[in-house]
Every structure is written in structure tokens, then in C-alpha cells.
């Protein structure tokens, strides 16, 4: 197998692996938009005290949200209309 064919196969494999990531990103953008997500709190309501929030390594780090699968760029100071107070 020549070098250019190997490179093409490597790039093809990388491209195929990236498809689900791009699909999640597009899905999450639509979900963020429909949930009116923003990086700032709404009064006392913020992601860090929401039932759906999955915290990052520290309290100040970006985390995730159960409503945005695979998304790890949710601000603990953010807010969306799906906010539900932690018990």
C-alpha cells in the first residue's frame, strides 16, 4: 500500500469518527436554543443549583447537563428554562 493511500484511509477514519461529535454538537445547539440557555444566571436560578447540572472537576469549572448529552461546556453560572431546583 502506498503512502498516499494510507494517509487517505487515516483521514477517512478520523472523519468517520468525527461525525457523531458533529451530530451531538448540532443537536445540542438546537436544544440550547430551544431551552433559551445563556451563560448568565436568572436571579438565584443558575446551573450550579439545578437538578440537571453535572458539575465539572471544581465548582468553577464548566460542567455538563443531562439535557445536552455529551456537552461539557455548560457554565455553572448559566441558566435555561428547564431549570429545576436541586433538593
Biopython code that builds the backbone (N, CA, C, O; Angstrom):
import numpy as np
from Bio.PDB.StructureBuilder import StructureBuilder

atoms = [
    (1, "UNK", "N", (0.857, -1.175, 0.000)),
    (1, "UNK", "CA", (0.000, 0.000, 0.000)),
    (1, "UNK", "C", (0.896, 1.228, 0.000)),
    (1, "UNK", "O", (1.844, 1.304, 0.782)),
    (2, "UNK", "N", (0.612, 2.172, -0.853)),
    (2, "UNK", "CA", (1.472, 3.356, -0.904)),
    (2, "UNK", "C", (1.067, 4.374, 0.176)),
    (2, "UNK", "O", (-0.001, 4.283, 0.781)),
    (3, "UNK", "N", (1.958, 5.336, 0.388)),
    (3, "UNK", "CA", (1.812, 6.318, 1.470)),
    (3, "UNK", "C", (0.542, 7.154, 1.323)),
    (3, "UNK", "O", (-0.139, 7.417, 2.315)),
    (4, "UNK", "N", (0.215, 7.573, 0.104)),
    (4, "UNK", "CA", (-0.960, 8.434, -0.072)),
    (4, "UNK", "C", (-2.259, 7.687, 0.247)),
    (4, "UNK", "O", (-3.203, 8.284, 0.764)),
    (5, "UNK", "N", (-2.313, 6.406, -0.052)),
    (5, "UNK", "CA", (-3.495, 5.619, 0.264)),
    (5, "UNK", "C", (-3.624, 5.467, 1.780)),
    (5, "UNK", "O", (-4.731, 5.539, 2.315)),
    (6, "UNK", "N", (-2.522, 5.261, 2.465)),
    (6, "UNK", "CA", (-2.553, 5.161, 3.933)),
    (6, "UNK", "C", (-3.057, 6.461, 4.549)),
    (6, "UNK", "O", (-3.889, 6.448, 5.456)),
    (7, "UNK", "N", (-2.551, 7.566, 4.054)),
    (7, "UNK", "CA", (-2.995, 8.870, 4.561)),
    (7, "UNK", "C", (-4.492, 9.069, 4.315)),
    (7, "UNK", "O", (-5.209, 9.567, 5.183)),
    (8, "UNK", "N", (-4.951, 8.681, 3.145)),
    (8, "UNK", "CA", (-6.368, 8.826, 2.822)),
    (8, "UNK", "C", (-7.215, 7.971, 3.772)),
    (8, "UNK", "O", (-8.258, 8.423, 4.245)),
    (9, "UNK", "N", (-6.777, 6.751, 4.052)),
    (9, "UNK", "CA", (-7.526, 5.883, 4.954)),
    (9, "UNK", "C", (-7.527, 6.432, 6.385)),
    (9, "UNK", "O", (-8.538, 6.349, 7.082)),
    (10, "UNK", "N", (-6.401, 6.987, 6.818)),
    (10, "UNK", "CA", (-6.341, 7.595, 8.151)),
    (10, "UNK", "C", (-7.316, 8.755, 8.246)),
    (10, "UNK", "O", (-8.090, 8.850, 9.198)),
    (11, "UNK", "N", (-7.274, 9.640, 7.249)),
    (11, "UNK", "CA", (-8.164, 10.802, 7.263)),
    (11, "UNK", "C", (-9.631, 10.387, 7.176)),
    (11, "UNK", "O", (-10.500, 10.999, 7.797)),
    (12, "UNK", "N", (-9.890, 9.345, 6.400)),
    (12, "UNK", "CA", (-11.266, 8.836, 6.307)),
    (12, "UNK", "C", (-11.746, 8.299, 7.641)),
    (12, "UNK", "O", (-12.894, 8.523, 8.025)),
    (13, "UNK", "N", (-10.885, 7.600, 8.344)),
    (13, "UNK", "CA", (-11.242, 7.080, 9.666)),
    (13, "UNK", "C", (-11.495, 8.196, 10.663)),
    (13, "UNK", "O", (-12.431, 8.127, 11.460)),
    (14, "UNK", "N", (-10.666, 9.215, 10.616)),
    (14, "UNK", "CA", (-10.840, 10.367, 11.510)),
    (14, "UNK", "C", (-12.156, 11.071, 11.193)),
    (14, "UNK", "O", (-12.891, 11.463, 12.099)),
    (15, "UNK", "N", (-12.447, 11.227, 9.910)),
    (15, "UNK", "CA", (-13.688, 11.889, 9.510)),
    (15, "UNK", "C", (-14.911, 11.107, 9.978)),
    (15, "UNK", "O", (-15.879, 11.695, 10.459)),
    (16, "UNK", "N", (-14.867, 9.790, 9.837)),
    (16, "UNK", "CA", (-15.982, 8.968, 10.296)),
    (16, "UNK", "C", (-16.154, 9.058, 11.810)),
    (16, "UNK", "O", (-17.279, 9.083, 12.311)),
    (17, "UNK", "N", (-15.052, 9.105, 12.526)),
    (17, "UNK", "CA", (-15.131, 9.214, 13.982)),
    (17, "UNK", "C", (-15.691, 10.560, 14.417)),
    (17, "UNK", "O", (-16.290, 10.658, 15.487)),
    (18, "UNK", "N", (-15.509, 11.588, 13.615)),
    (18, "UNK", "CA", (-15.968, 12.939, 13.962)),
    (18, "UNK", "C", (-17.458, 13.145, 13.701)),
    (18, "UNK", "O", (-18.051, 14.068, 14.259)),
    (19, "UNK", "N", (-18.062, 12.325, 12.884)),
    (19, "UNK", "CA", (-19.474, 12.517, 12.539)),
    (19, "UNK", "C", (-20.382, 12.533, 13.770)),
    (19, "UNK", "O", (-21.204, 13.442, 13.887)),
    (20, "UNK", "N", (-20.274, 11.566, 14.698)),
    (20, "UNK", "CA", (-21.154, 11.631, 15.875)),
    (20, "UNK", "C", (-20.923, 12.878, 16.718)),
    (20, "UNK", "O", (-21.871, 13.419, 17.287)),
    (21, "UNK", "N", (-19.685, 13.342, 16.808)),
    (21, "UNK", "CA", (-19.374, 14.538, 17.585)),
    (21, "UNK", "C", (-20.065, 15.750, 16.967)),
    (21, "UNK", "O", (-20.659, 16.563, 17.676)),
    (22, "UNK", "N", (-19.984, 15.865, 15.659)),
    (22, "UNK", "CA", (-20.632, 16.974, 14.962)),
    (22, "UNK", "C", (-22.147, 16.876, 15.118)),
    (22, "UNK", "O", (-22.818, 17.892, 15.298)),
    (23, "UNK", "N", (-22.688, 15.666, 15.050)),
    (23, "UNK", "CA", (-24.133, 15.477, 15.205)),
    (23, "UNK", "C", (-24.583, 15.891, 16.600)),
    (23, "UNK", "O", (-25.603, 16.564, 16.744)),
    (24, "UNK", "N", (-23.821, 15.489, 17.654)),
    (24, "UNK", "CA", (-24.145, 15.903, 19.019)),
    (24, "UNK", "C", (-24.093, 17.414, 19.148)),
    (24, "UNK", "O", (-24.971, 18.015, 19.768)),
    (25, "UNK", "N", (-23.080, 18.031, 18.574)),
    (25, "UNK", "CA", (-22.933, 19.488, 18.668)),
    (25, "UNK", "C", (-24.131, 20.184, 18.037)),
    (25, "UNK", "O", (-24.663, 21.137, 18.607)),
    (26, "UNK", "N", (-24.557, 19.723, 16.876)),
    (26, "UNK", "CA", (-25.706, 20.337, 16.210)),
    (26, "UNK", "C", (-26.970, 20.116, 17.022)),
    (26, "UNK", "O", (-27.788, 21.025, 17.162)),
    (27, "UNK", "N", (-27.132, 18.914, 17.556)),
    (27, "UNK", "CA", (-28.303, 18.600, 18.375)),
    (27, "UNK", "C", (-28.306, 19.474, 19.622)),
    (27, "UNK", "O", (-29.344, 20.020, 19.994)),
    (28, "UNK", "N", (-27.149, 19.611, 20.272)),
    (28, "UNK", "CA", (-27.064, 20.413, 21.482)),
    (28, "UNK", "C", (-27.282, 21.890, 21.200)),
    (28, "UNK", "O", (-27.881, 22.583, 22.021)),
    (29, "UNK", "N", (-26.815, 22.393, 20.064)),
    (29, "UNK", "CA", (-27.067, 23.790, 19.704)),
    (29, "UNK", "C", (-28.566, 24.031, 19.593)),
    (29, "UNK", "O", (-29.078, 25.039, 20.081)),
    (30, "UNK", "N", (-29.260, 23.114, 18.955)),
    (30, "UNK", "CA", (-30.714, 23.245, 18.817)),
    (30, "UNK", "C", (-31.389, 23.165, 20.182)),
    (30, "UNK", "O", (-32.313, 23.926, 20.470)),
    (31, "UNK", "N", (-30.920, 22.236, 21.024)),
    (31, "UNK", "CA", (-31.510, 22.084, 22.355)),
    (31, "UNK", "C", (-31.224, 23.316, 23.210)),
    (31, "UNK", "O", (-32.113, 23.811, 23.904)),
    (32, "UNK", "N", (-29.987, 23.814, 23.162)),
    (32, "UNK", "CA", (-29.641, 25.031, 23.914)),
    (32, "UNK", "C", (-30.545, 26.183, 23.485)),
    (32, "UNK", "O", (-31.042, 26.941, 24.318)),
    (33, "UNK", "N", (-30.746, 26.302, 22.196)),
    (33, "UNK", "CA", (-31.573, 27.386, 21.674)),
    (33, "UNK", "C", (-33.026, 27.233, 22.136)),
    (33, "UNK", "O", (-33.642, 28.202, 22.580)),
    (34, "UNK", "N", (-33.564, 26.032, 22.031)),
    (34, "UNK", "CA", (-34.957, 25.814, 22.422)),
    (34, "UNK", "C", (-35.156, 25.971, 23.931)),
    (34, "UNK", "O", (-36.246, 26.327, 24.378)),
    (35, "UNK", "N", (-34.108, 25.707, 24.715)),
    (35, "UNK", "CA", (-34.182, 25.866, 26.170)),
    (35, "UNK", "C", (-33.763, 27.269, 26.618)),
    (35, "UNK", "O", (-33.728, 27.572, 27.811)),
    (36, "UNK", "N", (-33.449, 28.113, 25.638)),
    (36, "UNK", "CA", (-33.038, 29.506, 25.900)),
    (36, "UNK", "C", (-31.861, 29.568, 26.880)),
    (36, "UNK", "O", (-31.834, 30.401, 27.787)),
    (37, "UNK", "N", (-30.887, 28.667, 26.678)),
    (37, "UNK", "CA", (-29.691, 28.639, 27.522)),
    (37, "UNK", "C", (-28.890, 29.918, 27.350)),
    (37, "UNK", "O", (-28.741, 30.433, 26.242)),
    (38, "UNK", "N", (-28.379, 30.418, 28.462)),
    (38, "UNK", "CA", (-27.465, 31.568, 28.441)),
    (38, "UNK", "C", (-26.402, 31.349, 29.512)),
    (38, "UNK", "O", (-26.619, 30.590, 30.456)),
    (39, "UNK", "N", (-25.261, 32.006, 29.370)),
    (39, "UNK", "CA", (-24.138, 31.818, 30.288)),
    (39, "UNK", "C", (-24.234, 32.658, 31.554)),
    (39, "UNK", "O", (-23.282, 32.712, 32.332)),
    (40, "UNK", "N", (-25.358, 33.306, 31.768)),
    (40, "UNK", "CA", (-25.528, 34.133, 32.963)),
    (40, "UNK", "C", (-26.767, 33.671, 33.728)),
    (40, "UNK", "O", (-27.707, 33.148, 33.129)),
    (41, "UNK", "N", (-26.774, 33.862, 35.057)),
    (41, "UNK", "CA", (-27.901, 33.391, 35.870)),
    (41, "UNK", "C", (-29.162, 34.229, 35.685)),
    (41, "UNK", "O", (-29.120, 35.342, 35.161)),
    (42, "UNK", "N", (-30.245, 33.684, 36.113)),
    (42, "UNK", "CA", (-31.536, 34.380, 36.114)),
    (42, "UNK", "C", (-31.917, 34.539, 37.589)),
    (42, "UNK", "O", (-32.606, 33.696, 38.165)),
    (43, "UNK", "N", (-31.456, 35.631, 38.178)),
    (43, "UNK", "CA", (-31.652, 35.820, 39.619)),
    (43, "UNK", "C", (-30.854, 34.774, 40.387)),
    (43, "UNK", "O", (-29.650, 34.621, 40.179)),
    (44, "UNK", "N", (-31.530, 34.060, 41.271)),
    (44, "UNK", "CA", (-30.885, 32.996, 42.057)),
    (44, "UNK", "C", (-30.831, 31.664, 41.295)),
    (44, "UNK", "O", (-30.207, 30.708, 41.756)),
    (45, "UNK", "N", (-31.476, 31.609, 40.149)),
    (45, "UNK", "CA", (-31.515, 30.380, 39.350)),
    (45, "UNK", "C", (-30.281, 30.308, 38.475)),
    (45, "UNK", "O", (-30.056, 31.179, 37.635)),
    (46, "UNK", "N", (-29.475, 29.260, 38.672)),
    (46, "UNK", "CA", (-28.297, 29.036, 37.821)),
    (46, "UNK", "C", (-28.028, 27.544, 37.724)),
    (46, "UNK", "O", (-28.562, 26.757, 38.506)),
    (47, "UNK", "N", (-27.213, 27.165, 36.780)),
    (47, "UNK", "CA", (-26.959, 25.747, 36.527)),
    (47, "UNK", "C", (-26.387, 25.024, 37.742)),
    (47, "UNK", "O", (-26.703, 23.856, 37.970)),
    (48, "UNK", "N", (-25.551, 25.703, 38.524)),
    (48, "UNK", "CA", (-24.916, 25.018, 39.657)),
    (48, "UNK", "C", (-25.924, 24.578, 40.713)),
    (48, "UNK", "O", (-25.622, 23.680, 41.499)),
    (49, "UNK", "N", (-27.114, 25.182, 40.758)),
    (49, "UNK", "CA", (-28.121, 24.716, 41.726)),
    (49, "UNK", "C", (-29.326, 24.080, 41.027)),
    (49, "UNK", "O", (-30.430, 24.038, 41.568)),
    (50, "UNK", "N", (-29.081, 23.585, 39.806)),
    (50, "UNK", "CA", (-30.125, 22.911, 39.024)),
    (50, "UNK", "C", (-29.962, 21.393, 39.104)),
    (50, "UNK", "O", (-28.846, 20.873, 39.129)),
    (51, "UNK", "N", (-31.068, 20.715, 39.142)),
    (51, "UNK", "CA", (-31.098, 19.256, 39.203)),
    (51, "UNK", "C", (-30.441, 18.608, 37.985)),
    (51, "UNK", "O", (-29.890, 17.512, 38.096)),
    (52, "UNK", "N", (-30.490, 19.264, 36.831)),
    (52, "UNK", "CA", (-29.973, 18.699, 35.577)),
    (52, "UNK", "C", (-28.458, 18.869, 35.396)),
    (52, "UNK", "O", (-27.862, 18.212, 34.542)),
    (53, "UNK", "N", (-27.835, 19.742, 36.192)),
    (53, "UNK", "CA", (-26.422, 20.087, 36.002)),
    (53, "UNK", "C", (-25.501, 18.973, 36.489)),
    (53, "UNK", "O", (-25.711, 18.390, 37.553)),
    (54, "UNK", "N", (-24.475, 18.693, 35.687)),
    (54, "UNK", "CA", (-23.430, 17.729, 36.044)),
    (54, "UNK", "C", (-22.148, 18.554, 36.227)),
    (54, "UNK", "O", (-21.558, 19.012, 35.248)),
    (55, "UNK", "N", (-21.716, 18.743, 37.497)),
    (55, "UNK", "CA", (-20.578, 19.639, 37.754)),
    (55, "UNK", "C", (-19.272, 19.179, 37.122)),
    (55, "UNK", "O", (-19.059, 17.992, 36.875)),
    (56, "UNK", "N", (-18.394, 20.166, 36.866)),
    (56, "UNK", "CA", (-17.050, 19.879, 36.383)),
    (56, "UNK", "C", (-16.179, 19.438, 37.550)),
    (56, "UNK", "O", (-16.693, 19.110, 38.619)),
    (57, "UNK", "N", (-14.861, 19.429, 37.354)),
    (57, "UNK", "CA", (-13.930, 18.962, 38.386)),
    (57, "UNK", "C", (-13.948, 19.850, 39.630)),
    (57, "UNK", "O", (-13.814, 19.360, 40.751)),
    (58, "UNK", "N", (-14.114, 21.150, 39.425)),
    (58, "UNK", "CA", (-14.244, 22.072, 40.552)),
    (58, "UNK", "C", (-15.541, 22.846, 40.377)),
    (58, "UNK", "O", (-16.160, 22.796, 39.314)),
    (59, "UNK", "N", (-15.952, 23.558, 41.411)),
    (59, "UNK", "CA", (-17.211, 24.306, 41.354)),
    (59, "UNK", "C", (-17.204, 25.382, 40.271)),
    (59, "UNK", "O", (-18.259, 25.720, 39.733)),
    (60, "UNK", "N", (-16.039, 25.920, 39.947)),
    (60, "UNK", "CA", (-15.947, 26.990, 38.942)),
    (60, "UNK", "C", (-15.792, 26.452, 37.515)),
    (60, "UNK", "O", (-15.995, 27.193, 36.553)),
    (61, "UNK", "N", (-15.434, 25.171, 37.370)),
    (61, "UNK", "CA", (-15.219, 24.590, 36.037)),
    (61, "UNK", "C", (-16.530, 24.403, 35.287)),
    (61, "UNK", "O", (-17.592, 24.250, 35.889)),
    (62, "UNK", "N", (-16.435, 24.418, 33.958)),
    (62, "UNK", "CA", (-17.578, 24.098, 33.126)),
    (62, "UNK", "C", (-17.989, 22.661, 33.393)),
    (62, "UNK", "O", (-17.148, 21.808, 33.675)),
    (63, "UNK", "N", (-19.269, 22.400, 33.303)),
    (63, "UNK", "CA", (-19.777, 21.054, 33.524)),
    (63, "UNK", "C", (-20.631, 20.611, 32.358)),
    (63, "UNK", "O", (-20.463, 21.073, 31.229)),
    (64, "UNK", "N", (-21.545, 19.712, 32.650)),
    (64, "UNK", "CA", (-22.445, 19.201, 31.632)),
    (64, "UNK", "C", (-23.885, 19.375, 32.072)),
    (64, "UNK", "O", (-24.163, 19.912, 33.145)),
    (65, "UNK", "N", (-24.782, 18.921, 31.244)),
    (65, "UNK", "CA", (-26.203, 18.984, 31.560)),
    (65, "UNK", "C", (-26.849, 17.706, 31.042)),
    (65, "UNK", "O", (-26.537, 17.240, 29.946)),
    (66, "UNK", "N", (-27.745, 17.151, 31.833)),
    (66, "UNK", "CA", (-28.432, 15.931, 31.427)),
    (66, "UNK", "C", (-29.282, 16.151, 30.182)),
    (66, "UNK", "O", (-29.603, 15.198, 29.472)),
    (67, "UNK", "N", (-29.646, 17.398, 29.914)),
    (67, "UNK", "CA", (-30.467, 17.709, 28.739)),
    (67, "UNK", "C", (-29.639, 17.893, 27.472)),
    (67, "UNK", "O", (-30.174, 17.847, 26.364)),
    (68, "UNK", "N", (-28.330, 18.103, 27.637)),
    (68, "UNK", "CA", (-27.428, 18.312, 26.499)),
    (68, "UNK", "C", (-26.394, 17.185, 26.483)),
    (68, "UNK", "O", (-25.262, 17.410, 26.912)),
    (69, "UNK", "N", (-26.728, 15.994, 26.012)),
    (69, "UNK", "CA", (-25.818, 14.851, 26.074)),
    (69, "UNK", "C", (-24.484, 15.114, 25.374)),
    (69, "UNK", "O", (-24.437, 15.601, 24.244)),
    (70, "UNK", "N", (-23.412, 14.779, 26.073)),
    (70, "UNK", "CA", (-22.077, 14.936, 25.504)),
    (70, "UNK", "C", (-21.528, 16.345, 25.581)),
    (70, "UNK", "O", (-20.366, 16.565, 25.239)),
    (71, "UNK", "N", (-22.322, 17.299, 26.016)),
    (71, "UNK", "CA", (-21.886, 18.697, 26.104)),
    (71, "UNK", "C", (-21.176, 18.921, 27.436)),
    (71, "UNK", "O", (-21.755, 18.687, 28.497)),
    (72, "UNK", "N", (-19.942, 19.366, 27.382)),
    (72, "UNK", "CA", (-19.174, 19.620, 28.605)),
    (72, "UNK", "C", (-18.817, 21.098, 28.735)),
    (72, "UNK", "O", (-17.857, 21.457, 29.416)),
    (73, "UNK", "N", (-19.590, 21.937, 28.085)),
    (73, "UNK", "CA", (-19.316, 23.374, 28.121)),
    (73, "UNK", "C", (-20.500, 24.158, 28.677)),
    (73, "UNK", "O", (-20.884, 25.197, 28.139)),
    (74, "UNK", "N", (-21.070, 23.639, 29.766)),
    (74, "UNK", "CA", (-22.182, 24.311, 30.418)),
    (74, "UNK", "C", (-21.625, 25.065, 31.623)),
    (74, "UNK", "O", (-20.976, 24.478, 32.489)),
    (75, "UNK", "N", (-21.882, 26.353, 31.668)),
    (75, "UNK", "CA", (-21.381, 27.192, 32.754)),
    (75, "UNK", "C", (-22.183, 26.949, 34.031)),
    (75, "UNK", "O", (-23.411, 26.882, 33.986)),
    (76, "UNK", "N", (-21.492, 26.815, 35.180)),
    (76, "UNK", "CA", (-22.232, 26.681, 36.442)),
    (76, "UNK", "C", (-23.050, 27.935, 36.744)),
    (76, "UNK", "O", (-23.982, 27.894, 37.547)),
    (77, "UNK", "N", (-22.699, 29.048, 36.100)),
    (77, "UNK", "CA", (-23.431, 30.303, 36.287)),
    (77, "UNK", "C", (-24.500, 30.499, 35.209)),
    (77, "UNK", "O", (-25.161, 31.537, 35.174)),
    (78, "UNK", "N", (-24.670, 29.520, 34.343)),
    (78, "UNK", "CA", (-25.639, 29.623, 33.255)),
    (78, "UNK", "C", (-27.064, 29.405, 33.729)),
    (78, "UNK", "O", (-27.312, 29.183, 34.914)),
    (79, "UNK", "N", (-27.994, 29.472, 32.791)),
    (79, "UNK", "CA", (-29.412, 29.286, 33.099)),
    (79, "UNK", "C", (-30.149, 28.899, 31.821)),
    (79, "UNK", "O", (-29.771, 29.316, 30.726)),
    (80, "UNK", "N", (-31.195, 28.103, 31.969)),
    (80, "UNK", "CA", (-32.127, 27.834, 30.873)),
    (80, "UNK", "C", (-33.515, 27.629, 31.465)),
    (80, "UNK", "O", (-33.664, 27.512, 32.682)),
    (81, "UNK", "N", (-34.521, 27.587, 30.614)),
    (81, "UNK", "CA", (-35.900, 27.496, 31.077)),
    (81, "UNK", "C", (-36.240, 26.138, 31.687)),
    (81, "UNK", "O", (-37.301, 25.991, 32.295)),
    (82, "UNK", "N", (-35.367, 25.146, 31.540)),
    (82, "UNK", "CA", (-35.600, 23.832, 32.144)),
    (82, "UNK", "C", (-35.063, 23.754, 33.568)),
    (82, "UNK", "O", (-35.057, 22.679, 34.169)),
    (83, "UNK", "N", (-34.611, 24.885, 34.115)),
    (83, "UNK", "CA", (-34.038, 24.917, 35.456)),
    (83, "UNK", "C", (-35.008, 24.309, 36.461)),
    (83, "UNK", "O", (-36.201, 24.612, 36.465)),
    (84, "UNK", "N", (-34.464, 23.444, 37.312)),
    (84, "UNK", "CA", (-35.248, 22.810, 38.368)),
    (84, "UNK", "C", (-34.362, 22.723, 39.612)),
    (84, "UNK", "O", (-33.283, 22.132, 39.571)),
    (85, "UNK", "N", (-34.815, 23.306, 40.701)),
    (85, "UNK", "CA", (-34.012, 23.398, 41.921)),
    (85, "UNK", "C", (-33.616, 22.030, 42.446)),
    (85, "UNK", "O", (-34.434, 21.112, 42.518)),
    (86, "UNK", "N", (-32.322, 21.909, 42.819)),
    (86, "UNK", "CA", (-31.835, 20.683, 43.456)),
    (86, "UNK", "C", (-32.508, 20.545, 44.814)),
    (86, "UNK", "O", (-32.774, 21.538, 45.491)),
    (87, "UNK", "N", (-32.775, 19.335, 45.197)),
    (87, "UNK", "CA", (-33.392, 19.094, 46.515)),
    (87, "UNK", "C", (-32.381, 19.226, 47.625)),
    (87, "UNK", "O", (-32.724, 19.058, 48.795)),
]
sb = StructureBuilder()
sb.init_structure("model")
sb.init_model(0)
sb.init_chain("A")
sb.init_seg("    ")
for serial, (resi, resn, name, xyz) in enumerate(atoms, 1):
    if name == "N":
        sb.init_residue(resn, " ", resi, " ")
    sb.init_atom(name, np.array(xyz, "f"), 0.0, 1.0, " ", f" {name:<3s}", serial, name[0])
structure = sb.get_structure()
